[in-house]
């Protein structure tokens, strides 16, 4: 059950990082706030990696050709997922946006069936229906037909899809290394992923909107914290991916919804309606059943 401990630590750290990124969105925009986790995160990931090498005395692992498609898929999907998540949070309450994103475990199970041939048990199917019903309950409310609500729902669900693809990509990359040291495999993969993400987004912003890069540098203090928490969370996500299936890890990660509820009430002072609460409960029940099924 070590993977469960890693997952809970990662979920708590990611909630703190997401809350900080949400605040940065107001000054840096969606792309700028997305970039913060990568630009300020990869130095910490490299510190973790070379610290591990120094302590253990091992060398960097060889990277087989199969590693690169997986890690690129994970890195690119995560960039898109983070941008969609921040956009959703800008349109709806923090906790409801989280609930949309957290359809991810259900999607991971489905992608596992499509790409990996993983079978879905009857209990897993029930879990998928319940979790999906929870999302529908949250979206079918007064004004649900408005463009804003529909847009935020689609953005949130799209973010969940990208996070699911990212989880599968990164786990595939870790397994492709084929080394027995799961800590080294996870730490190396997260470092490579963050370097790729930081380089790509920096290049994009330098060409399209260099002012955003300058704004990020001016906001270095809160960005540094968001970057550290992002790297810290990623390290523990990857440790969990190294020893458990992506579906199991991302399903247990729904505890973030509960963490987000606390952030919503005590930090952002945003109330949660009864309908939203019912929807969140259904999503939690669905994901809990999915854990049981696994």
C-alpha positions, 0 to 999 in steps of 0.5 A: 500500500506504499503507492497509496501513501505516495498518492495522498501526499501528492494529492495534498501538495497538488491542491496547494499548487493548484490554489496558488496557480489559480491566484496567479491566473489573474495576473499572468493569464492561463498560459502564464500560470500554466507555465509557472509549474513547469518553469519553476518546477524543473529545477527542483525536480533536477535537485531531487534527481541529482540528490538521489544519485549522490545519496545512492551512488547510482548513475542515470538510467539508459533511455530506450527508444520506447521511453521518448514517445511515452514521456512526450505524450505525458508531457504534452497532455499535462500542459494541455490539462493544466491550461484547461484546469485553470481555465475551468477554475476561472469560470466556476467555483474551485471545488466544482472545477475540481469535480469536473477534472476528477472524472479523470480516474473514470477516463483512465479506466476507459483509456486502459481498456482502449489502449492497454486491453484492460477489462472493465468488471461489472463493478467498474462499470457501475462506478463509471455510471455513478461518477458520470451521474455526479458530473451531470448533477453538478452541471444540471442546475439553474442556468445550466443551458447558458454558454458559460456553464456549458463551456466550463463543463466541457473545459473541465471534462477536457482537462480530465481527459488530458490528465488521464492521457498524461497519467498513462503516458508517464506510467508508460515511460516509467515502465519503458525504462525497465529498471528495478529501482522504482524511485530512480525510474520515477524521479528520472521520468519526472525530471525529463518531463518537466524539462521538456515542458519548461523548454516548450512553453518558454519557447512558445511564450518567447515567440508569441507573448514575451511580456508574459515571461517578463510578468512571470519573472516579476511574480517569482516569489509566489511562482517559486512556491507553486513550482516547488509544490508542483515538483514535489507533487509530481515526484510522489505521483510518479513514485505511485505510478511506478508501483501501481496502475495509473487507474488505481493512483488517479482514482485514489487521487479523488481525495483532492476534491475533499481538499479542494472543498476545504480550500474553497470554504476557508481560502476562497470563501466560495459556498457549495450548493446542495446540488453541487454537494450531491454531485461531488458525493456521487463522484466520490462514491463512484471513484471509491467503487472503482478502487474497490473493483481494482 
